[in-house]
Amino acid sequence: MPGDVIGFAAVILIFGLPFAAIYAWYRSHKLKTEERLAAIAKGVAVPMEPELPHPARSRRAGILLVAGGLGYSIALALVSLVERDALVAAAFGVIPVFVGIGYFIDATLVRRELHPSG
């Protein structure tokens, strides 16, 4: 019986957390839009936030993925000092590291396309 409850809770969390995150993003985006519209209706000048260019977004994603992957691998490598099986899980940290490196390469290539040095 307790195993069934744990499995049920795991399924609820796996499917519930993404929906909760999407709803939270939607709600905050809606509140920002309503706040901006109310300020415009009152005649207050609202500065528009510029969107980051593609190379900057790729560079930011690369930094976050590489740092997250390295942090994950290092944390599980430290856990593996006590529990040897954790070293296997630490190896999965290379996946976001290499995806982040791909984002760095993408940012470099896009920057070269935008500013050819020829």
C-alpha distances in whole Angstrom, upper triangle without the diagonal:
4,5,5,7,9,10,11,13,14,16,17,19,20,22,22,24,27,27,28,30,32,32,33,36,37,37,39,42,42,43,45,47,48,49,51,53,53,55,57,58,59,61,60,60,57,57,55,53,54,51,51,53,51,52,51,47,47,48,45,43,44,44,40,39,41,40,36,36,38,36,33,34,36,33,31,34,34,30,31,34,31,28,30,28,28,31,30,29,32,34,32,34,37,36,37,40,41,41,42,45,45,46,48,50,50,51,54,55,55,57,60,60,60,63,65,67,70
4,5,5,6,9,10,11,12,14,15,17,18,20,20,22,25,26,26,28,30,30,31,34,35,35,37,40,40,41,43,45,46,47,49,51,51,53,55,56,57,59,58,58,54,54,52,50,51,49,49,51,49,49,48,45,44,45,43,40,41,41,38,36,38,37,33,33,35,33,30,31,33,30,28,31,31,27,28,30,27,25,27,25,25,29,28,26,29,31,30,31,35,34,34,37,39,38,40,43,43,43,46,48,48,49,52,53,53,55,57,58,58,61,63,65,67
4,5,5,6,9,10,10,12,14,15,16,18,19,21,23,25,25,27,29,30,31,33,35,35,37,39,40,41,43,45,45,47,49,50,51,53,55,56,57,59,57,57,54,54,51,49,50,47,47,49,47,47,46,43,42,43,41,38,39,39,36,34,36,35,31,31,33,31,28,29,31,28,26,29,29,25,26,29,26,23,25,22,23,26,25,23,26,28,27,29,32,31,31,34,36,35,37,40,40,41,43,45,45,46,49,50,50,52,55,55,56,58,60,62,65
4,5,5,6,9,10,11,12,14,15,17,18,20,22,23,23,26,28,28,29,32,33,33,35,37,38,39,41,43,44,45,47,49,49,51,53,54,56,58,56,56,53,53,50,48,49,47,46,48,46,47,46,43,42,43,41,38,39,40,36,34,37,36,32,32,34,33,29,31,33,30,28,31,32,28,29,32,29,26,28,25,25,29,27,25,28,30,28,30,33,32,32,35,37,36,38,41,41,41,44,45,45,46,49,50,50,52,55,55,56,58,60,62,65
4,5,5,6,8,10,10,12,14,15,16,18,20,21,21,23,26,26,27,29,31,31,33,35,36,37,39,41,41,42,45,46,47,49,51,51,53,55,53,54,50,50,48,46,47,45,45,47,45,46,45,41,41,42,39,37,38,38,35,33,36,35,31,31,33,31,28,30,32,29,27,31,31,27,29,31,29,26,29,26,25,29,28,25,28,30,28,30,33,32,32,35,37,35,37,40,40,40,43,45,44,46,49,50,49,51,54,54,55,57,59,62,64
4,5,5,6,9,10,10,12,14,15,16,19,20,20,22,24,25,26,28,30,30,32,34,35,36,38,40,40,42,44,45,46,48,50,51,52,54,52,52,49,49,47,44,45,43,42,44,42,43,42,39,38,39,37,34,35,35,32,30,32,31,28,28,30,28,25,27,28,25,23,27,27,24,25,28,25,23,25,22,22,25,24,22,24,27,25,26,29,28,28,31,33,32,34,37,37,37,40,42,42,43,46,47,47,49,51,51,52,55,56,59,61
4,5,5,6,9,10,10,12,14,15,18,19,19,21,23,24,25,28,29,30,31,33,35,36,38,39,40,42,44,45,46,48,50,51,52,54,52,52,49,48,46,44,45,42,42,43,41,42,41,38,37,38,36,33,34,35,31,29,32,31,27,27,30,28,25,26,29,26,24,27,28,25,26,29,27,24,25,22,22,25,23,21,24,26,23,25,28,27,27,30,32,31,32,36,36,36,39,40,40,41,44,45,45,47,50,50,50,53,55,57,60
4,5,5,6,9,10,11,12,14,16,17,17,20,22,22,23,26,27,27,30,31,32,33,36,37,38,39,42,43,44,46,47,48,50,52,50,50,47,47,45,43,44,41,41,43,41,42,41,37,37,39,36,33,35,35,32,30,33,32,29,29,31,30,26,29,31,28,26,30,31,27,29,32,30,27,29,26,25,28,26,24,27,28,26,27,30,28,29,32,33,32,34,37,37,36,39,41,41,42,45,46,45,48,50,50,51,53,55,58,60
4,5,5,6,9,10,10,12,15,15,15,17,20,20,21,23,25,25,27,29,30,31,33,35,36,37,39,40,41,43,45,46,47,49,48,48,44,44,42,40,41,39,39,41,39,40,39,35,35,37,34,31,33,33,29,28,31,30,26,27,29,27,24,27,28,25,24,28,28,25,27,30,28,26,28,25,23,27,25,23,25,27,25,26,29,27,27,30,32,31,32,35,35,35,38,40,39,40,43,44,44,46,48,49,49,52,54,56,59
4,5,5,6,9,10,11,13,15,15,17,19,20,21,23,24,25,27,29,30,31,33,35,36,37,39,40,42,43,45,46,48,49,48,47,44,43,41,39,40,37,37,38,37,38,36,33,33,34,31,28,30,30,27,25,28,27,23,23,26,24,21,23,26,23,21,25,26,23,24,27,26,23,25,22,21,24,22,19,22,24,21,22,25,24,23,27,28,27,29,32,32,32,35,37,36,37,40,41,41,43,45,46,46,49,51,53,56
4,5,5,6,8,10,12,13,14,16,17,19,20,22,23,24,26,28,29,30,32,34,35,36,38,39,41,43,44,45,47,49,47,47,43,43,41,38,39,36,36,38,36,37,36,33,32,34,32,28,30,31,27,26,29,28,25,25,28,26,23,25,28,25,24,28,29,26,27,30,29,26,28,24,23,26,24,21,24,25,22,24,26,24,24,28,29,27,29,32,32,32,35,36,35,37,40,41,40,42,45,45,45,48,50,53,55
4,6,5,5,8,10,11,11,14,15,16,17,20,21,21,23,25,26,27,30,31,32,33,35,37,38,40,41,42,44,46,44,44,41,41,39,37,38,35,35,37,36,37,36,32,32,34,31,28,31,31,27,26,29,29,25,26,29,27,24,27,29,27,26,29,30,27,29,32,31,28,30,27,25,28,27,23,26,27,24,25,28,26,25,29,30,28,30,33,33,32,35,37,36,37,41,41,40,43,45,45,45,48,50,53,56
4,5,5,6,9,10,10,12,14,15,16,18,19,20,22,24,25,26,28,30,31,32,34,35,36,38,40,41,43,44,42,42,39,39,36,34,35,33,33,35,33,34,33,29,30,31,28,25,27,28,24,23,26,25,22,22,25,23,21,24,26,23,22,26,27,24,26,29,28,26,28,25,23,25,24,21,23,25,22,22,25,23,22,26,28,26,27,30,30,29,32,35,34,34,38,39,38,40,43,43,43,46,48,50,53
4,6,6,7,9,11,12,13,15,16,18,19,21,22,24,25,27,28,30,31,33,34,36,37,39,40,42,43,45,43,43,39,38,36,34,34,31,31,33,31,32,31,28,27,29,26,23,25,26,22,21,24,24,20,21,24,22,19,22,25,22,21,25,26,24,25,29,28,25,27,23,22,24,22,19,21,22,19,20,23,20,20,23,25,23,24,28,27,27,30,32,31,32,35,36,35,38,40,40,41,43,45,48,50
4,6,6,7,9,11,12,13,15,16,17,19,21,22,23,25,27,28,29,31,32,34,35,37,38,39,41,43,41,41,38,37,35,33,33,31,31,33,31,32,31,28,28,30,27,24,26,27,24,23,26,26,22,23,26,25,22,25,28,26,25,29,30,28,29,33,32,29,30,27,25,27,26,22,24,25,22,23,25,23,22,25,27,24,26,29,28,28,31,33,31,32,36,36,35,38,41,40,40,43,45,48,51
4,6,5,6,9,10,11,12,14,15,16,18,20,21,22,24,26,27,28,30,31,33,34,36,37,39,41,39,39,35,35,33,31,32,30,30,32,31,33,31,28,28,30,27,25,27,28,24,24,27,26,23,24,27,26,23,26,29,26,26,30,30,28,30,33,32,30,32,29,27,29,28,24,26,27,24,24,27,25,23,27,28,26,27,30,30,29,32,34,33,33,37,38,36,39,41,41,41,44,46,49,52
4,5,5,6,9,10,10,12,14,15,16,18,20,21,22,24,26,27,28,30,31,33,35,36,37,39,37,37,33,33,31,29,30,27,28,30,28,30,28,25,25,27,24,21,24,24,21,20,24,23,19,21,24,22,20,23,25,23,23,27,28,26,28,31,30,29,30,27,25,27,26,22,24,25,22,22,24,22,20,24,26,23,24,28,27,26,29,31,30,30,34,35,34,36,39,39,39,41,44,46,49
4,5,5,6,9,10,11,12,14,15,16,18,20,21,23,24,26,27,29,30,32,33,34,36,38,36,35,32,31,29,27,27,25,25,27,25,27,26,22,23,25,22,19,22,23,19,19,22,22,19,20,24,22,20,24,26,24,24,28,29,27,29,32,32,30,31,28,26,28,26,23,24,25,21,21,23,21,19,23,24,21,22,25,25,23,27,29,27,28,31,32,31,33,36,36,35,38,41,43,46
4,5,5,6,9,10,10,12,14,15,16,18,20,21,22,24,26,27,28,30,31,33,35,36,35,34,31,31,28,27,28,25,26,28,27,29,28,24,25,27,24,22,25,26,22,22,26,26,22,24,27,26,24,27,30,28,28,31,32,31,33,36,35,34,35,32,29,31,30,26,28,29,25,25,27,24,23,26,27,24,25,29,28,26,30,32,30,30,34,34,33,35,38,37,37,40,43,45,48
4,5,5,6,9,10,10,12,14,15,16,18,20,21,22,24,26,27,28,30,31,33,35,33,33,29,30,28,26,27,25,26,29,28,30,28,24,26,27,24,22,25,26,22,22,26,25,22,24,27,25,24,27,29,27,27,31,32,30,32,35,35,33,35,32,29,31,30,27,28,29,26,25,28,25,23,27,28,26,26,29,29,27,30,33,31,31,35,35,34,36,39,39,38,41,43,46,49
4,5,5,6,9,10,11,12,14,15,17,18,20,21,23,24,26,27,29,30,32,33,31,31,27,27,25,23,24,22,22,25,24,26,24,21,22,24,20,18,22,22,18,19,22,22,19,21,24,23,21,25,27,25,26,29,30,29,31,34,34,32,34,31,28,30,29,25,26,27,24,23,25,23,20,24,25,22,22,26,26,24,27,29,27,27,31,32,30,32,35,35,34,37,40,43,45
4,5,5,6,9,10,11,12,14,15,16,18,20,21,22,24,26,27,28,30,32,30,30,26,26,23,22,23,20,22,24,23,25,24,20,22,24,21,19,22,23,20,20,24,24,21,23,26,25,24,27,29,28,29,32,33,32,34,37,37,35,36,34,31,33,31,28,28,29,26,25,27,24,22,25,26,23,23,27,26,24,27,29,27,27,31,31,29,31,34,34,33,36,39,42,44
4,5,5,6,9,10,10,12,14,15,16,18,20,21,22,24,26,27,29,30,29,29,25,26,24,22,24,22,24,26,26,28,26,23,25,27,24,22,26,26,23,24,27,27,24,26,29,28,27,30,32,30,31,35,35,34,37,39,39,38,39,36,34,35,34,31,31,32,29,28,30,28,25,28,30,27,27,30,29,27,30,32,30,30,34,35,32,34,37,37,36,39,42,45,47
4,5,5,6,8,10,11,12,14,15,16,18,20,21,23,24,26,27,29,27,27,24,24,22,20,22,21,22,25,25,27,25,22,24,25,22,21,24,24,21,22,26,25,22,25,28,26,25,29,30,29,30,33,34,33,35,38,38,37,38,36,33,35,34,30,30,32,29,27,30,27,25,27,29,26,26,29,29,26,29,32,30,29,33,34,32,33,37,36,35,38,41,44,47
4,5,5,6,9,10,11,12,14,15,17,18,20,21,23,24,26,27,25,25,21,21,19,17,19,17,19,21,21,24,22,18,21,22,19,18,22,22,19,20,24,23,21,24,27,25,25,29,30,29,30,33,34,33,36,38,39,37,39,36,33,35,34,30,30,31,28,27,28,26,23,26,27,24,23,27,26,24,26,29,26,26,30,31,28,30,33,33,32,34,37,40,43
4,6,5,6,9,10,11,12,14,15,16,18,20,21,22,24,26,24,24,21,21,19,18,20,18,20,23,23,25,24,21,23,25,22,21,25,25,22,24,27,27,25,27,30,29,29,32,34,32,33,37,37,37,39,42,42,41,42,39,36,38,37,33,33,34,31,30,31,29,26,29,30,27,26,30,29,26,29,31,28,28,32,32,30,31,35,34,33,36,39,42,44
4,5,5,6,9,10,10,12,14,15,16,18,20,21,23,24,23,23,20,21,19,19,21,20,22,25,26,28,26,23,26,27,24,23,27,27,24,26,29,29,27,29,32,30,30,34,35,33,35,38,38,38,40,43,43,42,43,41,38,39,39,35,35,37,33,32,34,31,28,31,33,29,29,32,32,29,31,34,31,31,34,35,33,34,38,37,35,38,41,44,47
4,5,5,6,9,10,10,12,14,15,16,18,20,21,23,21,21,17,18,17,16,18,17,20,23,24,26,23,21,24,25,22,21,25,25,22,24,28,26,25,28,30,29,29,32,34,32,34,37,37,37,39,42,42,41,43,41,37,39,38,35,34,36,33,31,33,31,27,30,32,28,27,31,30,27,29,32,30,29,32,34,31,32,36,35,33,36,39,42,45
4,5,5,6,9,10,11,12,14,15,17,18,20,21,20,19,16,16,14,13,16,15,17,20,21,24,22,19,22,24,21,21,24,25,22,24,28,27,26,28,31,30,30,33,35,34,35,38,39,39,41,44,44,43,44,42,39,40,39,36,35,36,33,31,33,31,27,30,31,28,27,30,29,26,28,31,28,27,31,31,29,30,33,32,31,34,37,40,42
4,5,5,6,9,10,11,12,14,15,16,18,20,19,19,16,17,16,16,18,18,21,23,24,27,25,23,26,27,25,24,28,28,26,28,31,31,29,32,35,33,33,37,38,37,38,42,42,42,44,47,47,46,47,45,42,43,42,39,39,40,36,35,36,34,31,33,35,31,30,34,33,29,32,34,31,30,34,35,32,33,36,35,34,37,40,43,45
4,5,5,6,9,10,10,12,14,15,17,18,17,18,15,16,15,16,19,19,22,25,26,29,26,24,27,28,25,26,29,29,27,29,32,31,30,33,35,34,34,37,38,37,39,42,42,42,44,47,47,46,48,46,42,44,43,40,39,41,38,36,38,35,32,35,36,33,32,35,34,31,33,36,33,32,35,37,34,34,38,37,35,38,41,44,47
4,6,5,6,9,10,11,12,14,16,17,15,15,12,13,12,12,15,16,18,22,23,26,23,21,25,26,23,24,27,27,25,27,31,30,29,32,34,33,33,37,38,37,39,41,42,42,44,47,47,46,48,46,43,44,43,40,39,40,37,35,37,35,31,33,35,31,30,33,33,29,31,34,31,29,33,34,31,31,35,34,32,35,38,41,44
4,5,5,6,9,10,11,12,14,15,14,14,11,13,11,12,15,16,19,22,24,26,24,22,26,27,25,25,29,29,27,29,33,32,31,34,36,35,36,39,40,39,41,44,45,44,47,49,50,49,50,48,45,46,45,42,41,42,39,37,38,36,33,35,36,33,31,34,34,30,32,34,32,30,33,34,31,32,35,34,32,35,38,41,44
4,5,5,6,9,10,10,12,14,14,15,12,15,14,15,19,19,23,26,27,30,28,26,29,31,28,29,32,32,30,32,36,35,34,37,39,38,38,42,43,42,43,46,47,46,49,52,52,51,52,50,47,48,48,44,44,45,42,40,42,39,36,38,39,36,35,38,37,34,36,38,35,34,37,38,35,35,39,38,36,38,42,45,47
4,5,5,6,9,10,11,13,11,12,10,12,13,14,18,19,22,25,27,30,27,26,29,30,28,28,32,32,30,32,35,34,33,37,39,37,38,41,42,41,43,46,46,46,49,51,51,51,52,51,47,48,48,45,44,45,42,40,42,40,36,38,40,36,35,38,37,34,35,38,35,34,37,38,35,35,39,38,36,38,41,44,47
4,5,5,6,9,10,11,9,9,7,9,9,12,15,16,20,23,25,28,25,24,28,29,26,28,31,31,29,32,35,34,34,37,39,38,39,42,43,42,44,47,47,47,50,52,53,52,53,52,48,49,49,45,45,46,43,40,42,40,36,38,39,36,34,37,36,33,34,36,34,32,35,36,33,33,36,35,33,35,39,41,44
4,5,5,6,9,10,10,11,9,12,12,15,17,19,23,25,28,30,28,27,31,32,30,30,34,34,33,35,38,37,37,40,42,41,41,45,46,45,47,50,50,50,53,55,55,55,56,54,51,52,51,48,47,48,45,43,44,42,39,41,42,38,37,40,39,35,37,39,36,34,38,38,35,35,39,37,35,37,41,44,46
4,5,5,6,9,9,11,10,14,14,17,20,22,25,28,31,33,31,30,33,34,32,33,36,36,34,37,40,39,38,42,44,42,43,46,47,46,48,51,51,51,54,56,56,56,57,56,52,53,53,50,49,50,47,45,46,44,41,43,44,41,39,42,42,38,39,42,39,37,40,41,38,38,42,41,38,40,44,46,49
4,5,5,6,5,7,7,11,12,15,18,21,24,27,30,32,30,29,32,33,31,32,36,35,34,37,39,38,38,41,43,42,43,46,47,46,48,51,51,51,54,56,56,56,58,56,53,54,54,50,49,50,47,45,46,44,41,42,44,41,39,41,41,37,38,41,38,36,39,40,37,37,40,39,36,39,42,45,47
4,5,5,5,7,7,10,12,15,18,20,24,26,29,32,30,29,32,34,31,33,36,36,35,38,40,40,39,43,44,43,44,48,49,48,50,53,53,53,56,58,59,58,60,58,54,55,55,51,51,51,48,46,47,45,42,43,44,41,39,42,41,37,39,41,38,36,39,40,36,36,39,38,35,37,41,43,46
4,5,8,10,11,14,15,19,21,24,27,30,32,35,33,32,36,37,35,36,39,39,38,41,43,43,42,45,47,46,47,51,51,50,53,55,56,56,58,61,61,60,62,60,57,58,57,54,53,54,51,49,50,48,45,46,47,44,42,45,44,41,42,44,41,39,42,43,39,39,43,42,39,41,44,47,49
4,6,9,11,14,16,19,23,25,28,31,34,37,34,34,37,38,36,37,41,40,39,42,44,43,43,46,48,47,48,51,52,51,53,56,56,56,59,61,61,61,63,61,58,59,59,55,54,55,52,50,51,49,46,48,49,46,44,46,46,42,43,46,43,41,44,45,41,41,44,43,40,42,46,48,51
4,6,9,12,15,18,21,24,27,30,33,35,33,32,36,37,35,37,40,40,39,42,44,43,43,46,48,47,48,52,52,51,54,56,56,57,60,62,62,62,63,62,58,59,59,56,55,56,53,50,51,49,46,47,48,45,43,46,45,41,42,44,42,39,42,43,39,39,42,41,38,40,43,46,48
4,6,10,12,15,18,21,25,27,31,33,30,30,34,34,32,34,37,37,36,39,41,40,40,44,45,44,45,49,49,48,51,53,53,54,57,59,59,59,61,59,56,56,56,53,52,53,50,48,49,47,43,44,46,43,41,43,43,39,40,42,39,37,40,41,37,37,40,39,36,38,41,44,46
4,6,9,13,15,19,22,24,28,30,27,27,31,31,30,32,35,34,34,37,39,38,38,42,43,42,44,47,47,47,50,52,52,53,56,57,58,58,59,58,54,55,55,51,50,51,48,46,47,45,41,42,43,40,38,40,40,36,37,39,36,34,36,38,34,33,37,36,33,34,38,40,43
4,6,9,12,15,18,21,24,27,24,24,28,28,26,28,31,31,30,33,35,35,35,38,40,39,40,43,44,44,46,48,49,49,52,54,55,55,56,54,51,51,51,48,46,47,45,42,43,41,38,39,40,37,35,37,37,33,33,36,33,31,33,35,31,31,34,33,30,32,36,38,41
4,6,9,12,15,18,21,23,21,21,25,25,23,25,28,28,28,31,33,32,33,36,37,37,38,41,42,42,44,46,47,47,50,52,53,53,54,52,49,49,49,46,44,45,43,40,40,39,35,36,37,34,32,34,34,30,30,33,30,27,30,31,28,27,31,30,27,29,32,34,37
4,6,9,12,15,18,20,18,18,22,23,21,23,26,26,25,28,31,30,31,33,35,35,36,39,40,40,42,44,45,46,48,50,51,51,52,50,47,47,47,44,42,43,40,37,38,36,33,33,34,31,29,31,31,27,28,30,27,25,27,28,25,24,28,27,24,26,30,32,35
4,6,9,12,15,17,15,15,18,19,17,19,22,22,22,24,27,26,27,30,32,31,33,35,36,36,39,41,41,42,45,47,48,48,48,47,43,43,43,40,39,39,37,34,34,33,29,30,31,28,26,28,27,24,24,27,24,21,24,26,22,22,25,25,22,24,28,30,33
4,6,9,12,14,12,12,16,17,16,18,21,21,21,23,26,26,26,29,31,31,32,35,36,36,39,40,41,42,45,47,48,48,48,47,43,43,43,40,38,38,36,33,33,31,28,28,29,26,24,26,25,21,22,24,21,18,21,22,19,18,22,21,18,20,24,27,29
4,6,9,12,10,9,13,14,13,15,18,18,18,21,23,23,24,26,28,29,30,32,34,34,36,38,39,40,42,44,46,45,45,44,40,40,40,37,35,35,33,30,30,28,25,25,26,23,21,23,22,18,19,21,18,16,19,20,16,16,20,19,17,19,23,25,28
4,7,8,6,6,10,11,10,12,14,15,16,18,20,21,22,24,25,26,27,30,31,32,34,35,37,38,40,42,43,43,43,42,38,38,37,34,33,33,30,28,27,26,22,23,23,20,18,19,19,15,15,17,15,12,15,17,13,13,17,17,15,17,20,23,26
4,6,5,6,9,10,11,13,14,16,17,19,20,21,23,24,26,27,29,30,32,33,35,36,38,39,41,43,45,44,44,42,39,38,38,35,33,33,30,28,27,25,22,22,22,19,17,18,17,14,14,15,13,10,13,13,10,10,13,13,11,13,17,19,22
4,5,5,6,9,10,11,12,14,16,16,18,20,21,22,24,26,27,28,30,31,33,34,36,37,38,41,43,42,41,40,37,36,35,33,31,30,28,25,24,22,20,20,19,16,15,16,14,11,11,12,9,7,10,11,8,9,12,11,10,13,16,19,22
4,5,5,6,9,10,10,12,14,15,16,18,20,21,22,24,25,27,28,30,31,32,34,36,37,39,41,41,40,39,36,34,34,32,30,29,27,24,23,21,18,18,17,15,13,13,12,9,9,10,7,4,7,9,6,6,10,10,10,12,14,17,20
4,5,5,6,9,10,11,12,14,15,16,18,20,21,22,24,26,27,28,30,31,33,34,36,38,40,39,39,38,35,34,33,31,29,28,26,24,23,22,18,18,18,16,13,14,14,10,10,12,10,7,10,12,10,9,13,14,13,14,17,19,23
4,5,5,6,9,10,11,12,14,15,16,18,20,21,22,24,26,27,28,30,31,33,34,37,38,38,37,36,33,32,31,29,27,27,24,22,21,19,16,16,17,14,12,13,13,9,10,12,10,8,12,13,11,12,15,16,15,17,20,22,25
4,5,5,6,9,10,10,12,14,15,16,18,20,21,22,24,25,27,28,30,31,32,35,37,36,35,34,31,30,29,27,25,24,22,19,18,17,14,14,13,11,9,10,9,5,6,9,7,5,9,11,9,10,14,14,14,16,19,21,24
4,5,5,6,9,10,11,12,14,15,16,18,20,21,22,24,26,27,28,30,31,33,36,35,35,33,30,29,29,26,24,24,22,19,18,17,14,13,13,12,8,9,10,6,6,9,8,6,9,11,11,11,14,15,15,16,19,20,24
4,5,5,6,9,10,11,12,14,15,16,18,20,21,22,24,26,27,28,30,32,34,34,34,32,29,28,28,25,23,23,21,18,18,17,13,13,14,12,9,11,12,9,9,12,11,9,12,15,14,14,17,19,18,20,22,24,27
4,5,5,6,8,10,10,12,14,15,16,18,20,21,22,24,26,27,28,31,32,32,31,30,26,26,25,23,21,21,18,16,15,14,10,11,12,9,7,10,10,7,8,11,11,10,13,15,14,15,18,19,19,21,24,26,29
4,5,5,6,8,10,10,12,14,15,16,18,20,21,22,24,26,27,29,31,30,30,28,25,24,24,22,19,19,17,14,13,12,9,8,9,7,4,6,7,5,5,9,9,9,11,14,14,15,17,19,19,21,22,24,27
4,6,5,6,8,10,11,12,14,15,16,18,20,21,22,24,25,27,30,29,29,28,25,24,24,22,19,19,18,14,14,14,10,9,11,10,7,8,11,9,8,12,13,11,13,16,16,16,19,21,21,22,24,26,29
4,6,5,6,8,10,10,12,14,15,16,18,20,21,22,24,26,28,27,27,26,23,22,22,20,17,18,16,13,13,13,9,9,12,10,7,10,12,10,11,14,15,14,16,19,19,19,22,24,24,25,27,29,32
4,5,5,6,8,10,10,12,14,15,16,18,20,21,22,25,26,26,25,24,21,20,20,17,15,15,13,10,10,9,5,6,8,7,5,8,10,9,10,13,14,14,16,18,19,20,22,24,24,26,28,29,32
4,5,5,6,8,10,11,12,14,15,16,18,20,21,23,25,25,24,23,20,19,19,17,14,14,13,9,9,9,6,4,7,8,5,7,10,10,10,13,14,14,16,18,19,20,22,24,25,26,27,29,32
4,6,5,6,8,10,10,12,14,15,16,18,20,22,24,24,23,23,19,18,19,17,14,15,14,10,11,12,9,8,11,11,9,11,14,13,13,16,17,17,18,21,22,22,25,27,27,28,30,31,34
4,6,5,6,9,10,10,12,14,15,16,18,20,22,22,22,21,17,17,17,14,12,13,12,8,10,10,7,8,11,11,9,12,15,14,15,18,19,19,21,23,24,24,27,28,29,30,32,33,37
4,5,5,6,9,10,11,12,14,15,16,19,21,20,19,18,15,14,14,12,9,10,8,5,6,7,5,5,9,9,9,11,13,14,14,17,18,19,21,23,24,25,27,29,29,31,32,33,36
4,5,5,6,8,10,10,12,14,15,17,19,19,19,18,15,13,14,13,9,10,10,6,7,10,8,7,10,12,11,12,15,15,15,18,20,20,21,24,25,26,28,30,31,32,33,34,37
4,5,5,6,9,10,11,12,14,16,18,18,18,18,14,14,15,13,10,12,12,8,10,12,11,10,14,15,13,15,18,18,18,21,23,22,24,27,28,28,30,32,33,34,36,36,40
4,6,5,6,8,10,11,12,15,16,16,16,15,11,11,12,9,7,9,9,6,9,11,10,10,13,14,14,16,18,19,19,22,23,24,26,28,29,30,32,34,34,36,37,38,41
4,6,5,6,9,10,10,13,15,14,14,13,10,8,10,8,4,7,7,5,7,10,10,10,13,15,14,16,18,19,20,22,24,25,26,28,29,30,32,34,35,36,37,38,41
4,6,5,6,9,10,11,14,14,14,14,11,10,12,11,7,10,11,9,11,14,13,12,15,17,16,18,21,21,21,24,26,26,27,30,31,32,33,36,37,37,39,39,42
4,5,5,6,9,10,12,12,13,13,10,10,12,10,8,11,12,10,13,15,15,14,18,19,18,20,23,23,24,26,28,28,30,32,33,34,36,38,39,40,41,42,45
4,5,5,6,9,10,9,10,10,6,6,9,7,5,9,10,9,12,14,15,15,18,19,19,21,23,24,25,27,29,30,31,33,34,35,37,39,40,41,43,44,46
4,5,5,7,9,9,9,10,7,6,9,9,6,9,11,10,12,15,16,15,18,20,20,21,24,25,25,27,29,30,31,33,35,36,37,39,41,41,43,43,46
4,5,5,8,9,10,12,9,9,12,12,9,12,14,13,16,19,19,18,21,23,23,24,27,27,28,30,32,32,33,36,37,38,40,42,43,44,45,45,48
4,5,6,6,8,9,6,8,11,10,9,13,14,14,17,19,19,19,22,24,24,25,28,29,29,32,34,34,35,38,39,40,42,44,45,46,47,48,51
4,5,5,5,6,5,5,9,9,8,11,14,14,16,19,20,20,22,24,24,26,28,29,30,32,34,35,36,38,40,40,42,44,45,46,47,48,51
4,6,6,10,9,9,12,13,12,14,17,17,19,22,23,22,25,27,27,28,31,32,32,34,36,37,38,40,42,42,44,46,47,48,49,50,53
4,6,9,9,10,13,14,13,16,18,19,21,24,25,24,27,29,29,30,33,34,35,37,39,39,41,43,44,45,47,49,50,51,52,53,56
4,6,6,8,10,11,12,14,16,17,20,22,23,23,26,28,28,30,32,33,34,36,38,39,40,42,43,44,46,48,49,50,51,52,55
4,5,6,8,10,11,12,15,16,18,20,22,22,24,26,27,28,30,32,33,34,36,38,39,41,42,43,45,47,48,49,50,51,53
4,5,6,7,9,11,13,15,17,18,20,21,23,25,26,27,29,31,32,33,35,36,38,39,41,42,44,45,47,48,49,50,52
4,5,5,6,9,10,12,14,16,18,18,20,22,23,24,26,28,29,31,32,33,35,37,38,39,41,43,44,45,46,47,50
4,5,5,7,9,10,12,15,16,16,18,21,21,22,24,26,27,28,30,32,33,35,36,38,39,41,42,43,44,45,48
4,5,5,7,10,11,13,15,16,17,19,21,22,23,25,27,28,29,31,32,34,35,37,38,40,42,43,44,45,47
4,5,6,8,10,11,13,14,16,17,19,20,22,23,25,26,28,29,31,32,34,35,37,38,40,41,42,44,46
4,5,6,8,10,12,12,14,16,17,18,20,22,23,24,26,27,29,30,32,33,35,36,38,39,40,41,44
4,5,6,8,11,11,12,14,16,16,18,20,21,22,24,26,27,28,30,32,33,35,36,37,38,39,42
4,5,6,8,9,11,12,14,15,16,18,20,21,22,24,26,27,28,30,32,33,34,36,37,38,41
4,5,6,7,9,10,11,13,15,16,17,19,20,22,23,25,26,28,29,31,32,34,35,36,39
4,6,5,6,9,10,10,12,14,15,16,18,20,21,22,24,26,27,29,30,31,32,33,36
4,5,5,6,9,10,11,13,14,15,17,19,20,21,23,25,26,27,29,30,31,33,35
4,5,5,6,8,10,10,12,14,15,16,18,20,21,22,24,25,27,28,30,31,34
4,5,5,6,9,10,11,12,14,15,17,19,20,21,23,24,26,27,28,29,32
4,5,5,6,9,10,10,12,14,15,16,18,20,21,22,24,26,26,28,30
4,5,5,6,9,10,10,12,14,15,16,18,20,21,23,24,25,27,30
4,5,5,6,9,10,11,13,14,15,17,19,20,21,23,24,26,28
4,5,5,6,9,10,11,12,14,15,17,18,20,21,22,23,26
4,5,5,6,9,10,10,12,14,15,16,18,20,21,22,25
4,5,5,6,9,10,10,12,14,15,16,18,20,21,24
4,5,5,6,9,10,11,12,14,15,17,18,19,22
4,5,5,6,9,10,11,12,14,15,16,17,20
4,5,5,6,8,10,11,12,14,15,17,20
4,6,5,6,9,10,11,12,14,16,19
4,6,5,6,9,10,11,12,13,16
4,5,5,6,9,10,10,12,15
4,5,5,6,9,10,13,15
4,5,5,6,8,11,14
4,5,5,5,8,10
4,6,6,9,11
4,6,10,12
4,6,9
4,6
4
